[in-house]
Amino acid sequence: MNVENHKTDILILGTGGAGLFAALHAKKADPSLRVSVAVKGLLGKCGCTRMVQGGYNVALSSGDSVERHFMDTIEGGKWLPRQDLAWRLVEGAVERVRELENEIGCFFDRNPDGSLHSKAFAGQSFDRTVHKADLTGIEIINRLMEQVRAVEAEELEEHRAIELIPAADGSGIAGVLFIDMRTGAYRFVQAKAVLLATGAGPTMYRYHTPSGDKTCDGLAMALRYGLKLRDMEMVQFHPTGLLGGPDTRMTGTVLEEGLRGAGGYLLNGDGERFMNNYDKRGERATRDVVSRGIYAEMRAGRTGPMGGVYIQMSHLGPEKVAKTFPGMVNRCSDCGFDLAGGKVEVVPTAHYLMGGVEFNVDGSTASPGLFAAGEDCGGVHGANRLGGNGVANSTVFGGIAGDAMAAFVQREGVWREPDKRVIARGIERAEYPFSKPIGRIHELRDALSQTMWDDVGVLRHKEAMERGLGAVAGHRDALRHIGVNDGDRRYNVTWHDWLNLESLVDISKVITISALARENSRGAHFREDFPDAGDLHTSCYTRVGAVEDEVSLEMVPVSFDIVKPGESLIEGEAGIPTN
């Protein structure tokens, strides 16, 4: 099989907030570097950062502090975050927001006195979420895209990464094997440093917020490459995904947390507010708590006609709602719903993976030359990500990784000779579906999404998860027996659907194995058979690795190197929301 070859200094996989910030920082650190950004879709037009509605957590307001933001992040993560990463997040957010405004050119909403406006997000002890109405992600990505193009980074659009390629001598990363989706050709890009920033995306669930092309490819590649993943049982369900019915792809789209922060009500099918029955904070409880409350109402049958519950904003004044949340009001209107003046049916929707690749504060991983940032990474959020910490995570660590990669290349970067056996295996894996009879891939993906929703979803139990693990194995076996037509490989969507599903099945297995191993309830992971959180002082996180199809798991003690359970960095008060 012919493979096209290409060379660059720094190769970035993904063009969300992490990838674009990394490209910009690397080029600014050393303009002579050749920086290439590769994306499965189009630059600035795909990925999850662009879809961010709510905002960006940063401790800027009077009375707030990075210490308070840190404590909220640790407590929200149920004492599972890696604390040096969480500290770098909250400290770096202050620097990064100033950079976004003063250097990147973003315009965020402001108070009458000119200070940045901060709105309320659930699970936090202070209103610290800065925003551009409810279109924050579009503002950030549009401005970043302009800046990256201004520094003339090389763009590899519609390039699907299929394998991380190690050096032949085992000394680190040599590059990445791609499929050029425009031609169907294989291309190996050799690089001195590589950033994994593909953005994960838990689209293996029936209801999900990311676009369907976000299929955990980066995590699947990292696992095959030999990296360890942590916290993979921690799948965040956003409580309020639009339930639009079977005839729209908008189902699952987030109706963001600012609605509840502004005073929105959640009503069951009987028209009753119910969240105070589950948590004293009501609708402003953390995402995991609200998702479980909604799911409990659904399971009890107290639902609307499509099986969800309602969010209502009309009591705040339709004109005010339309002005404050124009993006969501228009989106709901496009689907035939009146968010400003009526009620909209919602359902918990798989939104974010707290788990991912183990990485260090500078973005480096266990493999020299391979860096990671954004949602591909685990450890920052622990068991639960606070709303508004996601885009902060991507931009803070994306910029850090860009600086670190430039320094790495200057210090010790070389083009390593690739392991050609791994390139051959990657091509063989991608070619596999052409060897099997054509099958119904979308039906199999629907079956996987129903399995994960029913058996490894919002509420979990050993019996259901064991059933789910067996079903996932069955889906994997079924995929191996169906294929696609070996015709024109240019924009062969069915081929890429097959590869997407392979990644989803592999990561679904890891999620389920990790969830079975955690016999307590923390944050997004709630075991009905083990409802207690367990002893916080002896907290462990899950770490998984894989050799071929065999997944290994270990429980690793959390290091409380900044603050211990029961302590606080806020003198004289807990400084954190109770749960």
MARMIKOL-780452 format. One record per residue (C-alpha): residue in one letter; x, y, z. Coordinates in steps of 0.02 Angstrom, whole numbers, plus 32768, in hexadecimal, padded with zeros to 4 digits. Layout:
[atom 'A' [X Y Z]]
...
END
This chain:
[atom 'M' [8000 8000 8000]]
[atom 'N' [8048 80A9 7FCC]]
[atom 'V' [8062 8126 805A]]
[atom 'E' [8082 81DD 803B]]
[atom 'N' [8106 822B 80AC]]
[atom 'H' [810A 82D8 80F6]]
[atom 'K' [8179 8330 8177]]
[atom 'T' [8158 83B9 81F4]]
[atom 'D' [81A3 83F6 8298]]
[atom 'I' [8106 83F6 8302]]
[atom 'L' [8069 8395 82D6]]
[atom 'I' [7FC6 83C0 8330]]
[atom 'L' [7F32 8349 8329]]
[atom 'G' [7E93 83AD 8340]]
[atom 'T' [7E60 8462 8326]]
[atom 'G' [7DF4 8487 83BC]]
[atom 'G' [7E2A 84FD 8445]]
[atom 'A' [7EBD 848E 8479]]
[atom 'G' [7F00 8471 83CB]]
[atom 'L' [7EF2 8524 838C]]
[atom 'F' [7F3D 856E 842A]]
[atom 'A' [7FCC 84F2 841F]]
[atom 'A' [7FEE 8521 836A]]
[atom 'L' [7FEC 85DA 8392]]
[atom 'H' [805F 85CA 8428]]
[atom 'A' [80D9 8559 83CE]]
[atom 'K' [80E8 85D1 833C]]
[atom 'K' [80FC 8666 83AE]]
[atom 'A' [8182 860D 8412]]
[atom 'D' [81E4 85E8 8373]]
[atom 'P' [81A1 862F 82CF]]
[atom 'S' [821E 85C6 826D]]
[atom 'L' [81C8 8524 82A0]]
[atom 'R' [8159 84CD 8224]]
[atom 'V' [80B7 84AF 8281]]
[atom 'S' [8031 8442 8230]]
[atom 'V' [7F7F 8433 8270]]
[atom 'A' [7F1B 839B 8239]]
[atom 'V' [7E60 838B 824D]]
[atom 'K' [7DDE 830A 821F]]
[atom 'G' [7D6C 8393 81DC]]
[atom 'L' [7D8C 8449 81B3]]
[atom 'L' [7DF6 84C3 8216]]
[atom 'G' [7D8C 8524 8291]]
[atom 'K' [7CEB 84D2 8257]]
[atom 'C' [7CEA 8432 82BD]]
[atom 'G' [7D15 83F7 836B]]
[atom 'C' [7CC6 8419 8413]]
[atom 'T' [7D12 84C1 8444]]
[atom 'R' [7CAD 8516 83BB]]
[atom 'M' [7C0F 84CE 8409]]
[atom 'V' [7C31 8519 84B5]]
[atom 'Q' [7B9E 8584 84E9]]
[atom 'G' [7BB3 85A8 85A1]]
[atom 'G' [7C5A 85F8 85C1]]
[atom 'Y' [7D05 85F4 860E]]
[atom 'N' [7D29 85E3 86C8]]
[atom 'V' [7DA8 865F 8709]]
[atom 'A' [7DC0 86AF 87B4]]
[atom 'L' [7DC0 8769 878C]]
[atom 'S' [7D32 87B5 87F1]]
[atom 'S' [7D47 880B 8898]]
[atom 'G' [7D3A 878A 8922]]
[atom 'D' [7D67 86F8 88B2]]
[atom 'S' [7E14 86AA 88AB]]
[atom 'V' [7E75 8620 8854]]
[atom 'E' [7E74 85C5 88FB]]
[atom 'R' [7DB6 85C7 88FF]]
[atom 'H' [7DAE 8590 8849]]
[atom 'F' [7E29 8505 8871]]
[atom 'M' [7DC3 84C8 8906]]
[atom 'D' [7D25 84C7 889E]]
[atom 'T' [7D7F 8460 8819]]
[atom 'I' [7DC4 83E3 8897]]
[atom 'E' [7D20 83D0 88F5]]
[atom 'G' [7CBD 83C9 8853]]
[atom 'G' [7D34 8340 8818]]
[atom 'K' [7D15 82E1 88BB]]
[atom 'W' [7DCC 82E7 88ED]]
[atom 'L' [7E05 8283 8856]]
[atom 'P' [7E59 830C 87ED]]
[atom 'R' [7F15 8310 87DE]]
[atom 'Q' [7F30 83AA 8848]]
[atom 'D' [7FC3 83F7 87ED]]
[atom 'L' [7F5F 83F2 874B]]
[atom 'A' [7EC6 843E 879F]]
[atom 'W' [7F31 84C9 87E8]]
[atom 'R' [7F81 84EE 8741]]
[atom 'L' [7ED3 84F6 86F4]]
[atom 'V' [7E8E 8579 876B]]
[atom 'E' [7F2F 85DE 8770]]
[atom 'G' [7F45 85D7 86B3]]
[atom 'A' [7E90 8608 8690]]
[atom 'V' [7EB3 86B9 86CF]]
[atom 'E' [7F45 86CD 8658]]
[atom 'R' [7EEB 867B 85C7]]
[atom 'V' [7E4E 86E6 85CF]]
[atom 'R' [7EB8 8783 85C9]]
[atom 'E' [7F12 873A 8533]]
[atom 'L' [7E6D 870F 84DE]]
[atom 'E' [7E31 87C2 84F1]]
[atom 'N' [7ECF 8827 84D9]]
[atom 'E' [7F30 87BE 845A]]
[atom 'I' [7EB6 8747 8405]]
[atom 'G' [7E2E 87CA 83F2]]
[atom 'C' [7D99 8778 844B]]
[atom 'F' [7D0B 87E4 8489]]
[atom 'F' [7CB5 87A6 8527]]
[atom 'D' [7C1C 87F3 8579]]
[atom 'R' [7C40 887E 85F5]]
[atom 'N' [7BF0 88D4 8689]]
[atom 'P' [7BC3 898D 8682]]
[atom 'D' [7C68 89B6 86D9]]
[atom 'G' [7CCA 8960 864F]]
[atom 'S' [7CFA 88C5 86B2]]
[atom 'L' [7CD9 8818 866A]]
[atom 'H' [7C2B 87D8 868F]]
[atom 'S' [7C28 8733 86ED]]
[atom 'K' [7B8D 86C9 86F5]]
[atom 'A' [7B59 863F 876C]]
[atom 'F' [7B83 858C 8744]]
[atom 'A' [7B51 84F8 87AF]]
[atom 'G' [7BC0 84AB 8833]]
[atom 'Q' [7C2A 8545 8850]]
[atom 'S' [7C3B 85B6 88E6]]
[atom 'F' [7C4E 8653 887C]]
[atom 'D' [7C09 8697 87D8]]
[atom 'R' [7CA6 868D 876C]]
[atom 'T' [7C6E 8656 86BF]]
[atom 'V' [7C9B 86DC 863F]]
[atom 'H' [7C45 86CD 8597]]
[atom 'K' [7C0D 8715 84F1]]
[atom 'A' [7B50 8706 850B]]
[atom 'D' [7B36 864A 84ED]]
[atom 'L' [7BA9 8643 8456]]
[atom 'T' [7C50 8642 84B1]]
[atom 'G' [7CA1 85B4 8450]]
[atom 'I' [7C7D 8600 83A7]]
[atom 'E' [7CCF 86A3 83DE]]
[atom 'I' [7D6B 864A 841D]]
[atom 'I' [7D81 85D5 8388]]
[atom 'N' [7D62 865B 8305]]
[atom 'R' [7DE6 86CD 834F]]
[atom 'L' [7E62 863E 836A]]
[atom 'M' [7E4A 8604 82B7]]
[atom 'E' [7E74 86B3 8277]]
[atom 'Q' [7F12 86BA 82E0]]
[atom 'V' [7F4E 860D 82AF]]
[atom 'R' [7F38 8635 81F7]]
[atom 'A' [7F97 86D7 8211]]
[atom 'V' [8031 8678 824F]]
[atom 'E' [8022 8605 81B7]]
[atom 'A' [8015 855C 820B]]
[atom 'E' [8003 84D0 818D]]
[atom 'E' [7F52 848F 8180]]
[atom 'L' [7F2C 83D7 8162]]
[atom 'E' [7E70 83DA 8156]]
[atom 'E' [7E05 833D 8143]]
[atom 'H' [7E96 82D3 817F]]
[atom 'R' [7E63 8243 81EF]]
[atom 'A' [7EEA 8209 8268]]
[atom 'I' [7EE5 814C 8275]]
[atom 'E' [7F87 811D 82CF]]
[atom 'L' [800B 816B 833F]]
[atom 'I' [80B0 8129 82FB]]
[atom 'P' [8140 8108 8373]]
[atom 'A' [81F8 8114 8347]]
[atom 'A' [8247 8072 830C]]
[atom 'D' [82C2 8078 839D]]
[atom 'G' [823A 8098 841E]]
[atom 'S' [827E 8145 8449]]
[atom 'G' [81D9 81A2 8437]]
[atom 'I' [8159 81DA 83B7]]
[atom 'A' [8189 81DD 82FF]]
[atom 'G' [80E9 8222 82B4]]
[atom 'V' [8036 81FA 8287]]
[atom 'L' [7FE4 8193 81FF]]
[atom 'F' [7F4F 81E5 81AA]]
[atom 'I' [7ECA 81C5 8129]]
[atom 'D' [7EB5 825B 80B8]]
[atom 'M' [7DF7 8256 80B4]]
[atom 'R' [7DF3 82BC 8014]]
[atom 'T' [7E52 8239 7FB0]]
[atom 'G' [7E4F 819C 801B]]
[atom 'A' [7F0D 8195 8018]]
[atom 'Y' [7F79 816A 80AF]]
[atom 'R' [7FF3 81EF 80E9]]
[atom 'F' [807A 81E0 816D]]
[atom 'V' [80AA 8286 81BC]]
[atom 'Q' [8152 827F 8214]]
[atom 'A' [8165 82FD 82A1]]
[atom 'K' [81DF 832A 832A]]
[atom 'A' [814E 8347 83A3]]
[atom 'V' [8097 8317 839B]]
[atom 'L' [8002 835B 83FC]]
[atom 'L' [7F6B 82ED 841A]]
[atom 'A' [7ED7 8365 8426]]
[atom 'T' [7E4C 830C 83C8]]
[atom 'G' [7DC9 8331 844C]]
[atom 'A' [7D80 8285 8479]]
[atom 'G' [7CC1 8296 8479]]
[atom 'P' [7C50 8211 84CB]]
[atom 'T' [7BE0 81F2 8435]]
[atom 'M' [7BCC 813A 8460]]
[atom 'Y' [7B2F 816B 84C4]]
[atom 'R' [7A7E 817A 8482]]
[atom 'Y' [7A76 8231 84B0]]
[atom 'H' [7B16 8294 8498]]
[atom 'T' [7B4B 8348 847E]]
[atom 'P' [7BE4 833D 840C]]
[atom 'S' [7BCF 8328 8351]]
[atom 'G' [7BCC 8275 8314]]
[atom 'D' [7C7C 827D 82C9]]
[atom 'K' [7CC6 8291 8378]]
[atom 'T' [7CE9 81DB 839B]]
[atom 'C' [7D79 81CF 8418]]
[atom 'D' [7DF7 81AB 838E]]
[atom 'G' [7E85 81FD 83F0]]
[atom 'L' [7E66 8192 848A]]
[atom 'A' [7E5A 80F3 8422]]
[atom 'M' [7EFF 811E 83CB]]
[atom 'A' [7F52 8148 8472]]
[atom 'L' [7F1C 80A1 84BB]]
[atom 'R' [7F61 8041 8426]]
[atom 'Y' [8002 80A6 8430]]
[atom 'G' [801B 806F 84E4]]
[atom 'L' [7FEA 8108 8548]]
[atom 'K' [7F86 80F6 85E9]]
[atom 'L' [7EDA 8142 85FF]]
[atom 'R' [7E91 8178 86A5]]
[atom 'D' [7DE2 819E 86E9]]
[atom 'M' [7D8E 8151 8652]]
[atom 'E' [7CF1 8123 86B4]]
[atom 'M' [7CD0 81DD 86CB]]
[atom 'V' [7C57 820A 8640]]
[atom 'Q' [7C00 82AF 865E]]
[atom 'F' [7B4A 82BC 8630]]
[atom 'H' [7B0D 836D 8618]]
[atom 'P' [7A62 8374 8669]]
[atom 'T' [7A09 83D8 85E3]]
[atom 'G' [7A1E 8396 8533]]
[atom 'L' [7998 83CC 84B9]]
[atom 'L' [791C 833F 849A]]
[atom 'G' [78E2 8366 83EB]]
[atom 'G' [7895 82C1 83B8]]
[atom 'P' [78CE 823D 833B]]
[atom 'D' [78C7 82AE 82A2]]
[atom 'T' [7952 8327 82D0]]
[atom 'R' [7A0C 8315 82ED]]
[atom 'M' [79FF 83A2 836B]]
[atom 'T' [79CC 8326 83F4]]
[atom 'G' [7A52 8326 847A]]
[atom 'T' [7A8D 83D7 8455]]
[atom 'V' [7AB4 8431 84F7]]
[atom 'L' [7A42 84B3 8541]]
[atom 'E' [7ACC 84FC 85AA]]
[atom 'E' [7AE2 850A 8664]]
[atom 'G' [7AC9 85C6 8665]]
[atom 'L' [7A0F 85A6 8652]]
[atom 'R' [7A07 8554 86FC]]
[atom 'G' [7A85 85D0 8743]]
[atom 'A' [7A13 865F 870D]]
[atom 'G' [7980 8611 8769]]
[atom 'G' [7934 8596 86ED]]
[atom 'Y' [78BF 8511 872F]]
[atom 'L' [78C1 8457 870E]]
[atom 'L' [7811 840F 870A]]
[atom 'N' [77DB 835A 86FD]]
[atom 'G' [774F 831C 868E]]
[atom 'D' [76D1 834D 8715]]
[atom 'G' [770E 8401 870F]]
[atom 'E' [7763 83F7 87BA]]
[atom 'R' [7810 8436 87E9]]
[atom 'F' [786C 839E 8829]]
[atom 'M' [7925 83C2 8843]]
[atom 'N' [790F 83F8 88F8]]
[atom 'N' [78DB 8345 891A]]
[atom 'Y' [798B 830E 88EA]]
[atom 'D' [79FC 839C 8923]]
[atom 'K' [79E6 8439 898C]]
[atom 'R' [7A36 84A0 8902]]
[atom 'G' [79A9 8471 888D]]
[atom 'E' [79CA 8497 87D7]]
[atom 'R' [7A74 84E1 8803]]
[atom 'A' [7ABE 843E 8841]]
[atom 'T' [7B51 83F5 87E1]]
[atom 'R' [7B35 83A2 8739]]
[atom 'D' [7B42 82F1 877C]]
[atom 'V' [7ABF 8310 8803]]
[atom 'V' [7A44 8364 878C]]
[atom 'S' [7A5B 82DC 8709]]
[atom 'R' [7A32 8257 878B]]
[atom 'G' [799A 82B8 87C4]]
[atom 'I' [7958 82C5 8713]]
[atom 'Y' [797E 820E 86F0]]
[atom 'A' [7920 81DC 878F]]
[atom 'E' [7887 823D 8755]]
[atom 'M' [7893 81EA 86AA]]
[atom 'R' [78A1 813E 86F7]]
[atom 'A' [7808 8162 8763]]
[atom 'G' [77A4 8190 86C8]]
[atom 'R' [778B 8247 86F6]]
[atom 'T' [77BB 8286 8649]]
[atom 'G' [7782 82E9 85B4]]
[atom 'P' [7741 8299 8514]]
[atom 'M' [77F0 8272 84D2]]
[atom 'G' [782C 8226 8575]]
[atom 'G' [788D 82B9 85C0]]
[atom 'V' [786C 8345 863A]]
[atom 'Y' [7856 83FF 8619]]
[atom 'I' [78C0 849A 862F]]
[atom 'Q' [785E 853B 8644]]
[atom 'M' [78A2 85ED 8637]]
[atom 'S' [7804 8652 8615]]
[atom 'H' [77F0 868B 86C9]]
[atom 'L' [788F 86F2 86B3]]
[atom 'G' [7840 8754 8625]]
[atom 'P' [7844 871C 856F]]
[atom 'E' [789A 87BA 8531]]
[atom 'K' [7925 87AB 85B3]]
[atom 'V' [793F 86F3 858B]]
[atom 'A' [7947 8715 84CF]]
[atom 'K' [79C8 879E 84EA]]
[atom 'T' [7A34 873C 8565]]
[atom 'F' [7A31 8695 850A]]
[atom 'P' [7A18 86BD 8451]]
[atom 'G' [7A73 8624 840F]]
[atom 'M' [7A0B 85A7 846F]]
[atom 'V' [7967 8604 8453]]
[atom 'N' [7985 8603 8397]]
[atom 'R' [79BE 854E 8397]]
[atom 'C' [7922 8516 83F4]]
[atom 'S' [78B7 8580 8380]]
[atom 'D' [7904 8529 82E9]]
[atom 'C' [78C8 8485 8334]]
[atom 'G' [7819 84C8 8358]]
[atom 'F' [782E 84EE 8412]]
[atom 'D' [781A 8591 8473]]
[atom 'L' [78A5 859A 84F5]]
[atom 'A' [7883 8650 8521]]
[atom 'G' [77C8 8645 853C]]
[atom 'G' [779C 858F 8551]]
[atom 'K' [77E5 84E8 8587]]
[atom 'V' [7865 847C 852F]]
[atom 'E' [7879 83C1 854D]]
[atom 'V' [7928 838B 8581]]
[atom 'V' [7987 82ED 85AB]]
[atom 'P' [7A34 82C9 85F7]]
[atom 'T' [7AB0 82C1 8568]]
[atom 'A' [7B61 827B 8563]]
[atom 'H' [7BCD 8315 855C]]
[atom 'Y' [7C82 8300 8591]]
[atom 'L' [7D03 827F 85C4]]
[atom 'M' [7D60 82AE 8661]]
[atom 'G' [7DD3 821C 863F]]
[atom 'G' [7E5E 8212 85C1]]
[atom 'V' [7F19 8205 85A6]]
[atom 'E' [7F89 821A 863D]]
[atom 'F' [7FF1 82B7 8620]]
[atom 'N' [805E 8333 867C]]
[atom 'V' [804A 83EC 86A3]]
[atom 'D' [80B1 841A 8608]]
[atom 'G' [8045 83AB 8598]]
[atom 'S' [80C8 8323 8586]]
[atom 'T' [809B 826A 858E]]
[atom 'A' [80FB 81CA 85B3]]
[atom 'S' [8139 81C8 84FE]]
[atom 'P' [81C1 8248 84D4]]
[atom 'G' [8185 82C4 8453]]
[atom 'L' [80CD 8299 846A]]
[atom 'F' [8065 831D 84C4]]
[atom 'A' [7FAC 8326 84ED]]
[atom 'A' [7F2E 83AE 851A]]
[atom 'G' [7E74 83C8 852A]]
[atom 'E' [7DEF 8343 8537]]
[atom 'D' [7E67 82BB 84FF]]
[atom 'C' [7EB6 82CD 85AC]]
[atom 'G' [7E85 828B 8657]]
[atom 'G' [7EAB 82CA 8705]]
[atom 'V' [7E76 8381 86FF]]
[atom 'H' [7DC0 836A 8730]]
[atom 'G' [7DBC 82C6 8790]]
[atom 'A' [7D0C 8283 87A4]]
[atom 'N' [7CAD 831C 8767]]
[atom 'R' [7CD6 83B2 86FB]]
[atom 'L' [7C8E 8457 8733]]
[atom 'G' [7C30 84B1 86A9]]
[atom 'G' [7CA5 8537 8664]]
[atom 'N' [7D43 84D6 868D]]
[atom 'G' [7D44 847B 85E6]]
[atom 'V' [7D75 8507 856F]]
[atom 'A' [7DEB 8549 85F5]]
[atom 'N' [7E3F 849E 85F9]]
[atom 'S' [7E54 8497 853C]]
[atom 'T' [7E99 8546 8527]]
[atom 'V' [7F09 8546 85C2]]
[atom 'F' [7F5C 849F 859F]]
[atom 'G' [7F5B 84B8 84E3]]
[atom 'G' [7FC5 8554 84F8]]
[atom 'I' [8037 84FE 8574]]
[atom 'A' [8050 846B 84FE]]
[atom 'G' [8079 84DF 846E]]
[atom 'D' [8101 8534 84D4]]
[atom 'A' [8143 848C 8513]]
[atom 'M' [8148 843E 8466]]
[atom 'A' [81A8 84D1 841D]]
[atom 'A' [8226 84C3 84AB]]
[atom 'F' [8231 8406 8495]]
[atom 'V' [8256 8416 83DB]]
[atom 'Q' [82D9 849B 83F9]]
[atom 'R' [8329 8435 8484]]
[atom 'E' [8323 8382 8445]]
[atom 'G' [82AB 8372 83B5]]
[atom 'V' [82DD 82FE 8327]]
[atom 'W' [8282 829F 82A0]]
[atom 'R' [827F 81ED 82DE]]
[atom 'E' [827E 815A 8267]]
[atom 'P' [81CD 8111 826D]]
[atom 'D' [81A3 805E 8299]]
[atom 'K' [8168 8023 81EF]]
[atom 'R' [8115 7F8B 823B]]
[atom 'V' [809C 7FFC 8299]]
[atom 'I' [8079 805E 81F9]]
[atom 'A' [8052 7FB9 81A1]]
[atom 'R' [7FDF 7F82 8230]]
[atom 'G' [7F85 8029 822C]]
[atom 'I' [7F64 8018 8173]]
[atom 'E' [7F2E 7F64 8188]]
[atom 'R' [7EB3 7F98 820F]]
[atom 'A' [7E6B 8023 81A2]]
[atom 'E' [7E5F 7FAD 810C]]
[atom 'Y' [7E05 7F26 816E]]
[atom 'P' [7D51 7F5D 8149]]
[atom 'F' [7D6F 7F4D 808E]]
[atom 'S' [7D89 7E92 80A8]]
[atom 'K' [7CDC 7E70 80F1]]
[atom 'P' [7C2C 7E6F 80A9]]
[atom 'I' [7BCE 7F13 80B0]]
[atom 'G' [7B67 7F26 814F]]
[atom 'R' [7AF8 7FA2 81AB]]
[atom 'I' [7B75 8009 820C]]
[atom 'H' [7AF8 808A 824A]]
[atom 'E' [7A89 8004 8297]]
[atom 'L' [7B1F 7FC2 82F6]]
[atom 'R' [7B4C 8070 8333]]
[atom 'D' [7A99 8089 836E]]
[atom 'A' [7AA3 7FE3 83CB]]
[atom 'L' [7B44 801A 8421]]
[atom 'S' [7AF8 80C1 8454]]
[atom 'Q' [7A61 806A 84A0]]
[atom 'T' [7AD1 7FEF 84FE]]
[atom 'M' [7B3A 8079 854A]]
[atom 'W' [7AA1 80E3 8576]]
[atom 'D' [7A45 8053 85C8]]
[atom 'D' [7AD5 7FF7 861E]]
[atom 'V' [7B65 8071 863B]]
[atom 'G' [7B08 8116 8645]]
[atom 'V' [7ACF 8194 86C7]]
[atom 'L' [7AAA 8110 874C]]
[atom 'R' [7B14 8073 8752]]
[atom 'H' [7B0A 7FC6 879F]]
[atom 'K' [7B7E 7F30 8795]]
[atom 'E' [7AFF 7EBE 8743]]
[atom 'A' [7AD4 7F3D 86BC]]
[atom 'M' [7B8A 7F69 8699]]
[atom 'E' [7BBC 7EB2 8689]]
[atom 'R' [7B2E 7E9E 860E]]
[atom 'G' [7B6B 7F39 85B5]]
[atom 'L' [7C1E 7EFA 85AD]]
[atom 'G' [7BE2 7E5B 855B]]
[atom 'A' [7B78 7EBE 84E1]]
[atom 'V' [7C0A 7F31 84B3]]
[atom 'A' [7C73 7E96 848E]]
[atom 'G' [7BE5 7E58 8420]]
[atom 'H' [7BDF 7EFD 83C3]]
[atom 'R' [7C9C 7EF3 83A9]]
[atom 'D' [7C8B 7E44 8362]]
[atom 'A' [7BFA 7E7A 82F3]]
[atom 'L' [7C63 7F0A 82AF]]
[atom 'R' [7CED 7E90 8280]]
[atom 'H' [7C71 7E32 8212]]
[atom 'I' [7C2F 7EC4 81AD]]
[atom 'G' [7C89 7F33 8132]]
[atom 'V' [7C77 7FBC 80B1]]
[atom 'N' [7C7E 7FC9 7FF5]]
[atom 'D' [7D2D 7FD8 7FAF]]
[atom 'G' [7D02 8056 7F29]]
[atom 'D' [7D31 810D 7F1D]]
[atom 'R' [7D91 8136 7FBB]]
[atom 'R' [7D81 81F2 7FA7]]
[atom 'Y' [7D0E 822F 8032]]
[atom 'N' [7CDC 817C 8055]]
[atom 'V' [7C69 81A6 80E5]]
[atom 'T' [7C37 80F2 8109]]
[atom 'W' [7CED 80BF 811D]]
[atom 'H' [7D06 8148 819D]]
[atom 'D' [7C64 8119 81F4]]
[atom 'W' [7CAE 806B 820A]]
[atom 'L' [7D50 80B2 8252]]
[atom 'N' [7CEC 8126 82C3]]
[atom 'L' [7C8B 8095 8309]]
[atom 'E' [7D29 8031 8328]]
[atom 'S' [7D6D 80BE 8396]]
[atom 'L' [7CC7 80CE 83F2]]
[atom 'V' [7CBB 8014 8416]]
[atom 'D' [7D6D 800C 8457]]
[atom 'I' [7D57 80A1 84CC]]
[atom 'S' [7CAB 8064 8504]]
[atom 'K' [7D02 7FC6 8541]]
[atom 'V' [7D7F 802D 85A4]]
[atom 'I' [7CF6 8099 85F0]]
[atom 'T' [7C95 8000 8627]]
[atom 'I' [7D2B 7FA4 8670]]
[atom 'S' [7D5C 8040 86D1]]
[atom 'A' [7CAB 805A 8710]]
[atom 'L' [7CA1 7FA6 874E]]
[atom 'A' [7D45 7FBC 87AC]]
[atom 'R' [7D0D 8057 880C]]
[atom 'E' [7CA1 8012 8898]]
[atom 'N' [7C6E 80BA 88DE]]
[atom 'S' [7C11 8153 889F]]
[atom 'R' [7C70 81EF 8870]]
[atom 'G' [7C31 827E 8805]]
[atom 'A' [7BF7 8244 875A]]
[atom 'H' [7C0C 818D 878C]]
[atom 'F' [7B7A 8155 87F8]]
[atom 'R' [7B6A 809F 882C]]
[atom 'E' [7ABD 8073 886C]]
[atom 'D' [7B0C 7FD9 88BC]]
[atom 'F' [7B98 8043 8909]]
[atom 'P' [7B46 80ED 8929]]
[atom 'D' [7BC6 812C 89A8]]
[atom 'A' [7C5F 8192 8975]]
[atom 'G' [7CD5 812B 89E1]]
[atom 'D' [7D66 816F 8A46]]
[atom 'L' [7DA5 820D 89F1]]
[atom 'H' [7E4F 81FF 8A46]]
[atom 'T' [7E74 815A 89EF]]
[atom 'S' [7E30 8190 8946]]
[atom 'C' [7E71 8135 88AD]]
[atom 'Y' [7E5C 8154 87F5]]
[atom 'T' [7E4E 80D1 876C]]
[atom 'R' [7EDE 80B9 86F2]]
[atom 'V' [7EC8 804B 8658]]
[atom 'G' [7F3F 800D 85D4]]
[atom 'A' [7F2D 7F92 8545]]
[atom 'V' [7F92 7F12 84E8]]
[atom 'E' [7F38 7ED9 844A]]
[atom 'D' [7E83 7EC1 8484]]
[atom 'E' [7EAE 7E9F 853A]]
[atom 'V' [7E8A 7F30 85B0]]
[atom 'S' [7EE4 7F39 8657]]
[atom 'L' [7EAC 7FA5 86E9]]
[atom 'E' [7EF8 7FE0 878C]]
[atom 'M' [7EBC 8051 8818]]
[atom 'V' [7F3B 80DB 883C]]
[atom 'P' [7F3A 8144 88DC]]
[atom 'V' [7F15 81FD 88C4]]
[atom 'S' [7FA0 8271 88FB]]
[atom 'F' [7F5F 82FD 896B]]
[atom 'D' [7FF7 836B 8952]]
[atom 'I' [7F9F 8413 8964]]
[atom 'V' [7F08 83F4 89D3]]
[atom 'K' [7EC3 835C 8A2D]]
[atom 'P' [7E0C 832B 8A46]]
[atom 'G' [7DC3 838D 8AD6]]
[atom 'E' [7E3C 841D 8AB9]]
[atom 'S' [7E27 84BC 8A54]]
[atom 'L' [7E92 8545 8A08]]
[atom 'I' [7E0C 85C2 8A3A]]
[atom 'E' [7E33 85FB 8AEA]]
[atom 'G' [7DA2 85F9 8B63]]
[atom 'E' [7D25 85A5 8AF0]]
[atom 'A' [7D12 850C 8A84]]
[atom 'G' [7D09 8579 89EA]]
[atom 'I' [7CBA 84EC 8989]]
[atom 'P' [7C09 84B6 8960]]
[atom 'T' [7BC6 8424 89C6]]
[atom 'N' [7B7C 838D 8971]]
END
